[in-house]
Structures are given as C-alpha cells and as structure tokens.
C-alpha cells in the first residue's frame, strides 16, 4: 500500500515536498516513482529511482527542478519540487516496481498510490 501526502497550493516559483509512505514487506527491493495527471491529459511519468538507489530518471520537463529521494528506515519516498510552474499543476501519484532498474521498467509499476493534488497558481 502506498499513501501519498504533502500536496497543496503554491505560488509560481515556490516549492513543495510531497511524500509517499509505503507499507510493503521489502521496501528496499522496490524502485519508486512519481507520475502526474493534469486535467484533460494522460498520466505521465515524472521521476523514478531504481531499487538500488543508484539511478534516477527524470522527465525533461522537471529536470533540474525536481529531486526524488527515499528513506529506507521510514519506508518513504519524497519528491522535492522547486521552481514550480503553473504547468506543474496536477494530481501526483507515487508508484512502486519490484526490482525496477531501468527507466522502461520503472514506468510500468506494480503498485499505485492514491494521488495528492498540487496546484501552482498566483
């Protein structure tokens, strides 16, 4: 089970740090990822981290602004979002892939969490 939280309303240029708490037996074996879905658009990949933690993959639209991290002890993954833009407005979903290593495999999760709304507006 994946539980996302930490979304909210922020002004352009601001920051947010959603988190996703995982209730799985072997959290360390999972690649973790964030996806988002804006109104009227398809769900898209935002960022993913391999199960080893050695590799991270970012969508071009968020590169250099967003950072994924995970805390194994807390079984939680974070998404640090800086320099937010109105086009970042979406429902953000966390996802998990057992032994996910490559960008391609991480984009096909085994589990999805519920979404957390992020709205960037002045």
CORKATA-V692823 format. One record per residue. N is the residue number from 1. SS is DSSP state (2 for helix, 1 for strand, 0 for the rest). PHI is phi as a letter, one per 20 degrees, with the letter a starting at -180 (999 if undefined). PSI is psi as a letter, one per 20 degrees, with the letter a starting at -180 (999 if undefined). Layout:
N_SS_PHI_PSI + N_SS_PHI_PSI
This chain:
1_0_999_p + 2_1_c_p + 3_1_c_o + 4_1_e_q + 5_1_b_r + 6_0_n_j + 7_0_f_a + 8_1_r_a + 9_1_d_p + 10_1_b_q + 11_0_f_q + 12_0_g_p + 13_0_n_i + 14_0_e_a + 15_0_c_q + 16_1_b_q + 17_1_c_m + 18_1_f_q + 19_1_c_r + 20_1_b_o + 21_1_e_p + 22_1_d_p + 23_0_d_m + 24_0_c_q + 25_0_f_h + 26_0_c_m + 27_2_g_h + 28_2_f_i + 29_2_e_j + 30_1_d_p + 31_1_f_q + 32_1_d_q + 33_1_b_r + 34_1_c_p + 35_1_c_r + 36_1_b_q + 37_1_c_o + 38_0_e_q + 39_0_g_p + 40_0_m_j + 41_0_c_r + 42_0_f_q + 43_0_f_p + 44_1_c_q + 45_1_f_p + 46_1_d_g + 47_1_a_q + 48_1_b_q + 49_1_c_p + 50_0_f_r + 51_0_f_h + 52_0_f_i + 53_0_n_j + 54_0_e_i + 55_0_c_q + 56_1_c_q + 57_1_c_p + 58_1_c_q + 59_0_f_q + 60_0_g_h + 61_0_f_i + 62_0_d_i + 63_0_g_p + 64_0_m_i + 65_0_d_h + 66_1_d_q + 67_1_c_p + 68_1_e_q + 69_1_b_r + 70_1_b_q + 71_1_d_o + 72_0_f_h + 73_0_f_h + 74_0_e_i + 75_0_l_l + 76_1_c_q + 77_1_d_q + 78_1_d_q + 79_1_c_o + 80_1_e_o + 81_1_d_o + 82_0_d_r + 83_0_l_l + 84_0_f_q + 85_0_c_q + 86_2_g_h + 87_2_f_i + 88_2_e_i + 89_0_f_p + 90_1_a_r + 91_1_e_p + 92_1_d_p + 93_1_d_p + 94_1_e_q + 95_1_b_q + 96_1_c_q + 97_1_c_o + 98_1_f_p + 99_0_l_k + 100_0_f_p + 101_0_c_g + 102_0_e_r + 103_2_g_h + 104_2_f_g + 105_2_f_h + 106_2_f_h + 107_0_f_i + 108_0_c_m + 109_0_f_q + 110_0_e_h + 111_1_c_q + 112_1_c_q + 113_1_e_r + 114_1_f_r + 115_1_e_r + 116_1_c_p + 117_1_e_p + 118_1_c_p + 119_1_c_p + 120_1_d_o + 121_0_b_q + 122_0_e_999
